[in-house]
Amino acid sequence: MEINTMSFLPSVHPTDILMGAGVAALIKFIVYTKGKNAKKFRQGKEYGSARWGTKKDIEPYMDEKFQNNILLTQTERLTMNGRPANPKYARNKNVLVIGGSGSGKTRFYVKPNLMQMHSSYCVTDPKGLTS
């Protein structure tokens, strides 16, 4: 038999074997990294898992002492403690209150928070109606 007719047979030359093993390893590595970086899906949650928060969800963010909190709503508060026991529950203390004229920003947010705080505060009010 001539060599030209046996070209369909695999080569057993060491260089050819190493090249084949290298290509196979590269393909396996690419498939592995693609699979590892694929999005993780949760069965039964395809349309989202958002829900309304409960009292249990906000409890870690509130201080047991009432006057050490910022009042957010009638039932939700945010601790003013800069270093809570569990750092996972530390939050930024800035609050943005947006509302039109006469919507109750001062009456329902600023005044209740000032009245329940533990210290004296100096408040700048351009209109002079906060006193």
C-alpha positions as semicolon CSV with decimal commas, in nm:
position;residue;x (nm);y (nm);z (nm)
1;M;0,000;0,000;0,000
2;E;0,113;0,347;-0,071
3;I;0,123;0,628;0,187
4;N;-0,117;0,846;-0,015
5;T;-0,395;0,590;0,013
6;M;-0,355;0,564;0,394
7;S;-0,402;0,939;0,464
8;F;-0,737;0,877;0,633
9;L;-0,572;0,679;0,913
10;P;-0,474;0,872;1,230
11;S;-0,108;0,952;1,278
12;V;0,083;0,814;1,576
13;H;0,364;1,066;1,550
14;P;0,430;1,229;1,895
15;T;0,389;1,584;1,761
16;D;0,049;1,500;1,611
17;I;-0,067;1,332;1,933
18;L;0,043;1,634;2,143
19;M;-0,133;1,877;1,907
20;G;-0,454;1,673;1,925
21;A;-0,438;1,652;2,304
22;G;-0,371;2,028;2,325
23;V;-0,670;2,113;2,103
24;A;-0,892;1,874;2,303
25;A;-0,777;2,034;2,632
26;L;-0,843;2,383;2,492
27;I;-1,195;2,287;2,382
28;K;-1,266;2,129;2,722
29;F;-1,140;2,444;2,900
30;I;-1,360;2,671;2,684
31;V;-1,669;2,455;2,745
32;Y;-1,593;2,447;3,121
33;T;-1,555;2,826;3,151
34;K;-1,867;2,892;2,942
35;G;-2,067;2,659;3,165
36;K;-1,925;2,807;3,484
37;N;-2,006;3,165;3,380
38;A;-2,356;3,079;3,257
39;K;-2,647;3,249;3,430
40;K;-2,786;3,062;3,725
41;F;-3,158;3,000;3,697
42;R;-3,392;2,920;3,983
43;Q;-3,667;2,674;3,899
44;G;-4,015;2,821;3,938
45;K;-3,885;3,179;3,960
46;E;-3,866;3,257;3,588
47;Y;-4,094;3,559;3,621
48;G;-3,923;3,706;3,928
49;S;-3,943;3,658;4,301
50;A;-4,011;4,015;4,418
51;R;-4,256;4,053;4,704
52;W;-4,371;4,314;4,952
53;G;-4,144;4,347;5,253
54;T;-4,261;4,231;5,594
55;K;-4,195;4,354;5,946
56;K;-3,938;4,077;5,983
57;D;-3,744;4,209;5,680
58;I;-3,695;4,561;5,827
59;E;-3,621;4,459;6,188
60;P;-3,240;4,422;6,144
61;Y;-3,222;4,781;6,017
62;M;-3,403;4,932;6,318
63;D;-3,254;5,026;6,655
64;E;-3,436;4,891;6,960
65;K;-3,426;5,238;7,115
66;F;-3,696;5,442;6,937
67;Q;-3,513;5,777;6,944
68;N;-3,205;5,629;6,770
69;N;-3,395;5,585;6,442
70;I;-3,497;5,793;6,142
71;L;-3,872;5,763;6,096
72;L;-3,951;5,653;5,742
73;T;-4,314;5,544;5,779
74;Q;-4,545;5,468;6,068
75;T;-4,398;5,118;6,105
76;E;-4,054;5,139;5,935
77;R;-3,748;5,306;6,083
78;L;-3,375;5,317;6,000
79;T;-3,112;5,311;6,272
80;M;-2,889;5,616;6,310
81;N;-2,616;5,396;6,458
82;G;-2,317;5,425;6,225
83;R;-2,182;5,085;6,332
84;P;-2,458;4,831;6,388
85;A;-2,377;4,496;6,551
86;N;-2,385;4,325;6,210
87;P;-2,207;4,537;5,942
88;K;-2,428;4,376;5,677
89;Y;-2,713;4,597;5,800
90;A;-2,524;4,929;5,788
91;R;-2,697;5,169;5,548
92;N;-2,646;5,520;5,417
93;K;-2,839;5,768;5,631
94;N;-2,922;6,021;5,357
95;V;-3,291;6,066;5,276
96;L;-3,444;6,249;4,980
97;V;-3,801;6,369;5,034
98;I;-3,982;6,474;4,716
99;G;-4,326;6,630;4,704
100;G;-4,512;6,927;4,568
101;S;-4,607;7,238;4,763
102;G;-4,836;7,157;5,052
103;S;-4,788;6,781;5,025
104;G;-4,673;6,752;5,388
105;K;-4,298;6,709;5,361
106;T;-4,233;6,924;5,669
107;R;-4,539;6,818;5,865
108;F;-4,513;6,443;5,808
109;Y;-4,138;6,389;5,774
110;V;-3,922;6,670;5,912
111;K;-4,117;6,758;6,227
112;P;-4,176;6,399;6,349
113;N;-3,807;6,316;6,303
114;L;-3,695;6,632;6,484
115;M;-3,937;6,573;6,773
116;Q;-3,828;6,215;6,839
117;M;-3,450;6,273;6,811
118;H;-3,243;6,279;7,129
119;S;-3,057;6,609;7,086
120;S;-3,106;6,972;6,992
121;Y;-3,091;7,055;6,622
122;C;-3,037;7,371;6,423
123;V;-3,264;7,368;6,117
124;T;-3,231;7,598;5,818
125;D;-3,570;7,680;5,670
126;P;-3,578;7,934;5,386
127;K;-3,951;8,007;5,433
128;G;-3,936;8,017;5,812
129;L;-4,237;7,790;5,864
130;T;-4,061;7,502;6,043
131;S;-4,057;7,658;6,391
